[in-house]
Amino acid sequence: MADLFERRARALVIESLAHARIVFIAGARQVGKTTLVGDIARPDGNHPMVLVTLDDRATREAARDDPTGFVAGLGGPAVIDEIQHAPELLLELKRAVDADTVPGRFLITGSADVLVSRRIIDALPGRIDRIELWPLGRSEIEGGKLNFVDELLAGRVPRVSGAAVGADAYAQVIAEGGYPEARVRPAGRLRSRWFRDYLAGTLGRDLRELADLRRADESERLLRLIASQSANLLSYRKIAQQLDLDDKTVKEHTLLLEQLFLVKRLGGWRPGLGARETARPKAYLCDAGLLAHLLGADEGRIRSDDQVKGKACETLVFAELIKHAAWAEQDVRLFHYQRDREDIDFIIENNAGEIAAVEVKATASIDRRDRRWLEHLRDGRTSSFKAGIVIHSGPQTIPLGDRLWAMPFSGLWA
């Protein structure tokens, strides 16, 4: 369960509570937000606070009926759990922290990213810190010590030896995923049932509440199609044709799935800043276990089906990278890189313009072709290129040349 693991986001939350008036923990349902804030806010915790949850019907109705009175009645520092059920509270919180600017007034959580609303964004600048909480990272589960993103941008790579080889390196990890309850269930129908019910609740309730949708089934069909094309360039037009929907509807539903932290779009990297805005994004599922469920793939199929294992391995690495990026000591952005014949799965860039590149291979052996675009990027970017890495299912980390390495999957949680 979530409370068995030390969450890396915990330190970020405590740090923000010392400086920001409102701290918002945003993440999908069932990733451990309530457990995390409950631990921080308990009477003998790091930041004692009153805790209310809007999952409770009576509390939710009170907040919606009289948001001003509800906020005023909270008194001292307070946690408001699942604020997406009453987003109107955010403007009342803004008024409260304008009247009293002491930091750490409110710690709020949301299973939908309510801050994407233009009205909310315009009201809260300078008053709120936003921290993402993803499903458990493998580093959290295994007790890893390194931040992979920080290591690469420092020109270092985790040194691994004796790692599991071939599908043993990733199949079980992918099938489990990072949702705390799903990963501890036995493989098979019990885990599948959890994912089925999770999607039914998230798409049937949260999505409809977020956008007043009457056709949640359309979003589930879209989610399954995105899963089948995870790690591919995103084409709203092609998806619309496959689902017999219009482009606008597909785009709107994709953005809603992103607000629920089920899907994430990854922009294309270009050396020129302006050119990135025109590059087509890729779409990824945010959890490899959820991807496997949507593809109908158990551990055995992940091992044997090449069509599944490639996208599943790339999704696993993506899911770990977004977590390490959230915990990193420096602000970073993630991209994919696809230009002419060149194709690199992930580019990590910091605010200084320094980059690291990551290529993912399910195989245990690699050859020159697997690193050619890393070499090309290194040679073209000179000093700004800090590290290039091929993640593969071999047994150890090996050098591939100047600032290039091959590394086992388990280096992600070293």
Residue pairs with C-beta under 8 A, 6 or more apart in sequence:
1 35
1 180
1 181
1 184
2 31
2 32
2 35
2 36
2 136
2 180
3 32
3 35
3 39
5 136
5 140
5 141
5 180
6 140
7 32
7 36
7 133
7 140
8 137
8 139
8 140
8 323
8 326
8 327
9 25
9 36
9 131
9 132
9 133
9 326
9 327
10 36
10 39
10 40
12 131
12 326
12 327
13 23
13 25
13 36
13 37
13 40
13 107
13 131
14 40
14 46
14 47
16 23
16 129
16 131
17 23
17 40
17 46
17 47
17 103
17 104
17 107
18 103
18 104
19 103
19 129
20 103
20 104
20 127
20 128
20 129
21 97
21 101
21 102
21 103
21 104
21 105
21 106
21 127
21 128
22 93
22 97
22 105
22 106
22 107
22 108
22 124
22 127
22 128
22 129
23 104
23 106
23 107
23 108
23 128
23 129
23 131
24 83
24 108
24 109
24 110
24 115
24 128
24 129
24 130
24 131
25 33
25 36
25 37
25 107
25 108
25 109
25 110
25 131
25 132
25 133
26 109
26 110
26 113
26 115
26 130
26 131
26 132
26 133
26 261
27 33
27 109
27 111
27 132
27 133
27 134
27 261
28 111
28 134
28 135
28 202
28 260
28 261
28 262
28 286
28 287
29 111
29 198
29 201
29 202
29 206
29 260
30 179
30 180
30 181
30 182
30 198
31 133
31 134
31 135
31 136
31 178
31 179
31 180
31 261
32 133
32 136
32 180
33 81
33 109
33 111
33 133
34 53
34 81
34 109
36 133
37 51
37 79
37 81
37 107
37 109
38 51
38 79
39 45
40 46
40 47
40 49
40 107
41 47
41 48
41 49
41 50
41 51
41 79
41 107
42 48
47 77
47 104
47 107
48 77
49 76
49 77
49 78
49 79
49 107
50 74
50 75
50 76
50 77
50 78
50 79
51 78
51 79
51 81
52 59
52 74
52 78
52 79
52 80
52 81
53 59
53 80
53 81
53 82
54 60
54 63
54 80
54 81
54 82
54 83
54 85
54 86
55 81
55 82
55 85
60 85
60 86
62 70
63 70
63 85
63 86
63 88
63 89
64 86
64 88
67 86
67 88
67 89
67 91
67 92
68 92
70 89
70 92
71 89
71 92
71 93
71 95
71 96
72 96
74 80
77 104
77 105
77 106
77 107
78 105
78 106
78 107
79 106
79 107
79 108
79 109
80 89
80 93
80 106
80 107
80 108
80 109
81 108
81 109
82 109
82 110
82 111
83 89
83 90
83 108
83 109
83 110
83 114
84 110
84 111
84 112
84 114
84 206
84 209
84 210
85 209
87 114
87 117
87 120
90 114
90 120
90 123
90 124
91 120
91 123
93 105
93 106
93 108
94 123
94 124
94 127
96 105
96 106
97 105
97 106
97 127
98 127
111 202
111 206
111 260
111 261
112 206
112 210
112 259
112 260
113 258
113 259
113 260
113 261
114 120
115 121
115 124
115 128
115 130
116 259
131 326
132 261
132 322
132 326
134 178
134 261
134 286
134 287
134 319
134 322
134 323
134 326
135 177
135 178
135 179
135 180
135 286
135 287
135 289
135 319
136 178
136 179
136 180
136 183
137 178
137 320
137 323
137 324
137 413
138 144
138 173
138 178
138 320
138 412
138 413
139 146
139 148
139 320
139 323
139 324
139 412
139 413
139 414
141 178
141 183
141 413
142 413
144 412
144 413
144 414
145 414
146 158
146 414
147 324
147 327
147 328
147 329
148 158
148 320
148 321
148 324
148 411
148 412
148 414
149 321
149 324
149 325
149 327
149 328
149 332
149 348
149 356
150 324
150 328
150 329
150 330
151 157
151 158
152 348
152 356
152 358
152 386
152 387
152 389
153 330
153 332
153 348
153 350
153 354
153 356
153 386
153 387
154 386
155 386
155 387
155 403
156 387
157 387
157 389
157 397
157 405
157 407
157 411
158 397
158 407
158 411
158 412
158 414
159 397
159 414
160 396
160 397
160 407
160 408
160 410
160 411
160 414
161 395
161 396
161 397
162 395
162 396
163 169
163 394
163 395
163 396
163 408
163 409
163 410
163 411
164 393
164 395
164 408
164 410
165 364
165 393
165 394
165 395
166 364
166 393
167 302
167 303
167 309
167 362
167 393
168 393
169 364
169 393
169 408
169 409
169 410
170 302
170 309
170 312
170 313
170 316
170 362
170 393
170 409
171 299
171 302
171 303
171 309
172 299
173 288
173 316
173 409
174 288
174 289
174 291
174 292
174 299
174 302
174 312
174 313
174 315
174 316
175 187
175 191
175 289
175 292
175 297
175 298
175 299
175 302
176 182
176 183
176 289
177 183
177 287
177 288
177 289
177 290
177 291
177 292
178 287
178 288
178 289
178 319
179 194
179 198
179 287
179 289
179 290
181 194
182 191
182 194
182 195
182 198
182 289
183 289
185 191
185 194
187 298
187 299
188 298
191 289
191 293
192 293
195 289
195 290
195 293
196 293
199 220
199 223
202 260
202 262
203 216
203 219
203 220
203 223
204 216
206 260
207 213
207 216
207 219
207 256
207 257
207 260
208 214
208 216
210 256
210 259
210 260
211 252
211 256
213 219
213 256
218 243
218 245
218 249
218 253
219 253
219 256
219 257
221 243
222 239
222 243
222 250
222 253
222 254
222 257
223 257
223 262
223 263
223 294
224 294
225 239
225 242
225 243
226 239
226 254
226 257
226 263
226 283
226 285
227 285
227 290
227 291
227 294
227 295
228 294
228 295
229 239
229 283
229 311
230 283
230 284
230 285
230 291
230 311
230 314
230 315
231 282
231 284
231 310
231 311
231 314
231 315
231 318
231 345
232 282
232 283
232 311
233 280
233 281
233 282
233 338
234 254
234 265
234 280
234 281
234 282
234 283
235 280
236 247
236 250
236 251
236 254
237 247
239 245
239 250
240 246
240 247
240 249
240 250
243 250
254 263
254 265
254 283
257 263
258 264
258 265
261 286
262 285
262 286
262 290
263 283
263 284
263 285
263 286
264 283
264 284
264 286
264 318
264 322
265 281
265 282
265 283
265 284
266 281
266 282
266 283
266 284
266 318
266 334
266 335
266 336
266 346
267 276
267 279
267 281
267 335
267 336
268 276
268 279
268 280
268 281
268 282
268 335
268 336
268 337
268 338
269 276
269 279
269 335
269 336
269 337
269 347
269 349
269 355
270 276
270 279
270 339
271 380
271 381
276 335
279 338
281 336
282 336
284 314
284 315
284 318
284 319
285 291
285 294
285 315
285 319
286 319
286 322
287 319
288 312
288 315
288 316
288 319
291 311
291 312
291 315
292 298
292 302
292 308
292 312
295 308
295 312
297 305
297 308
297 312
301 308
302 308
302 309
302 312
303 309
309 362
310 362
313 360
313 361
313 362
313 409
314 345
314 360
316 409
317 345
317 346
317 358
317 360
317 391
317 409
317 412
318 346
320 412
320 413
321 334
321 346
321 348
321 358
322 334
324 412
325 332
325 333
325 334
325 348
330 350
330 351
331 350
331 351
332 348
332 349
332 350
333 348
333 349
334 346
334 347
334 348
335 346
335 347
335 349
336 344
336 345
336 346
336 347
337 343
337 344
337 346
337 347
337 357
337 373
337 377
338 344
342 373
342 376
342 377
343 373
344 357
344 358
344 359
344 373
344 374
344 377
345 358
345 359
345 360
346 357
346 358
346 359
346 360
347 355
347 356
347 357
347 358
348 355
348 356
348 357
348 358
349 355
353 384
354 384
354 385
354 386
355 377
355 381
355 384
355 385
355 386
356 385
356 386
356 387
356 388
356 389
357 374
357 377
357 378
357 385
357 387
357 388
357 389
358 388
358 389
358 391
359 370
359 371
359 373
359 374
359 388
359 389
359 390
359 391
360 390
360 391
360 392
361 370
361 390
361 391
361 392
361 393
362 392
362 393
363 392
363 393
364 392
364 393
364 394
364 395
365 392
365 394
366 390
366 392
366 394
366 406
370 390
370 392
371 388
371 390
371 400
371 401
371 404
371 406
374 388
374 389
374 390
374 404
375 388
375 401
375 404
377 385
377 388
378 385
378 388
378 402
378 403
378 404
385 403
386 403
387 403
387 404
387 405
388 400
388 403
388 404
388 405
389 404
389 405
389 406
389 407
390 400
390 404
390 405
390 406
390 407
391 406
391 407
391 408
391 409
391 411
391 412
392 406
392 407
392 408
392 409
393 408
393 409
394 406
394 408
395 408
396 408
397 405
397 406
397 407
397 408
397 411
398 405
398 406
399 405
400 406
